[in-house]
Amino acid sequence: MNILLTGINSFIGCNLGRYLADCGHNVYGTVRNLTKVPSQAKWLKKNFIYELGGPPETFMFNDIDVVVHLIHDFRSGKMNVNIQGTQALYHTAKNIGVQYQIFISSYSAQKEAISEYGKTKYALELFFRKEQGIIIRPGLVLGNGGLFRRMVKLVQNFPVLPIPDGGKGRVPIIDIHTLCKSIVMIIASKLHENKEFNLFHNELISLKYLLQQIRHITKRKMIFINLPSGLLLLPLVFFKKIGIKLPISSDNLKGYIVNKDGGCFSNLKEVFCDVPSLNYMIQTAISDITGTTKNKDSDYFYLPPLF
Ligand SMILES: NC(=O)c1ccc[n+]([C@@H]2O[C@H](COP(=O)([O-])OP(=O)(O)OC[C@H]3O[C@@H](n4cnc5c(N)ncnc54)[C@H](OP(=O)(O)O)[C@@H]3O)[C@@H](O)[C@H]2O)c1
């Protein structure tokens, strides 16, 4: 198949592109800036320049069978740009005859969302549902990129870290390799069903457990202090207002606050039968970040239950 990934340079985009190419698909991508494309991306057939807000060129979609929408502008105040830009891409692709379009949403996409991110993803889900597109909601994606990488770097670099409300809230997780393999499966076999997929491990772990495991694996001796989420939110909102970008944003915290009861279910096992254990997911992702190679299952050690 000919598959176009918008935002090919993203953490998920470049991993997914490589997996799709390994499975024999022709992979195309969009980038904002050609200089950002990694030179080793031999698997990429062609790149097109596209920035949200501009009119999408129809030639990007010539002979494309599937579009995977990955672009998200995380900057504050970009809700309309994200919604209108993604819708414009969708319509242009549809008008030129692209058969399948997949929207990479998030488990933060909820009617009750209080973060700009969650509200944007929810609005786009409504749009894709109406258009009978395919919606994929990954959990927090573990690997060498995105929010998880920033969390690992915080644990590695700070002696003390605050955790909101004791870190009791549940976090759905999936490692990047399982996510990519699952999306490849969806593209290969399930597209005709017009379904929505929640892709994360069916056991939800607490934020505290995840952070403690990161500390354990990276052999750090730092401490976590409990703070009420409301108290933590104030400085994060302030820094966002004055344009200072922190590793954890007020939107990340708002998403955690709304999702902390973990009421969502996973369909990962319907898509991919060989789901690794939680510990395997966490340890593989940290190995990807720290560059330590692990070759066999036996290289992954038992992590004590910490909840
Ligand atoms: N990572 C996770 O844990 C996670 C979990 C659930 C869902 N998702 C979703 O999966 C998708 C990819 O996430 P990620 O973590 O891989 O993101 P990422 O690494 O931060 O990449 C974001 C992508 O969006 C592109 N982009 C941003 N603003 C743009 C604009 N104005 N015009 C055109 N392109 C723009 C970026 O292009 P440049 O490379 O040019 O900057 C980049 O390719 C997002 O939709 C995200 O919401 C991620």
The ligand as an ORCA input file, in Angstrom:
! r2SCAN-3c Opt
* xyz 0 1
  N       3.709     10.485     22.445
  C       2.640     10.052     23.081
  O       2.720      9.557     24.241
  C       1.270     10.152     22.416
  C       0.194      9.515     23.046
  C      -1.062      9.571     22.442
  C      -1.222     10.257     21.245
  N      -0.160     10.871     20.651
  C      -0.392     11.605     19.398
  O       0.433     11.063     18.373
  C       0.845     12.105     17.483
  C       2.359     12.152     17.426
  O       2.832     12.337     18.759
  P       4.393     12.463     19.083
  O       4.568     12.351     20.543
  O       5.111     11.527     18.180
  O       4.592     13.994     18.657
  P       5.908     14.875     18.382
  O       7.124     14.031     18.359
  O       5.855     16.031     19.319
  O       5.646     15.412     16.906
  C       4.635     16.314     16.566
  C       4.580     16.380     15.045
  O       3.655     17.397     14.648
  C       4.309     18.228     13.696
  N       3.779     19.588     13.815
  C       3.638     20.314     14.942
  N       3.097     21.508     14.652
  C       2.884     21.518     13.321
  C       2.354     22.469     12.416
  N       1.917     23.670     12.832
  N       2.288     22.160     11.098
  C       2.746     20.961     10.652
  N       3.273     20.016     11.448
  C       3.331     20.297     12.769
  C       5.776     18.193     14.068
  O       6.558     18.608     12.973
  P       8.098     19.037     13.144
  O       8.877     17.780     13.187
  O       8.343     19.871     11.957
  O       8.208     19.820     14.434
  C       5.938     16.712     14.411
  O       6.086     15.951     13.241
  C       0.237     13.397     18.021
  O      -0.966     13.639     17.334
  C      -0.031     13.082     19.479
  O      -1.099     13.838     19.978
  C       1.093     10.841     21.216
*
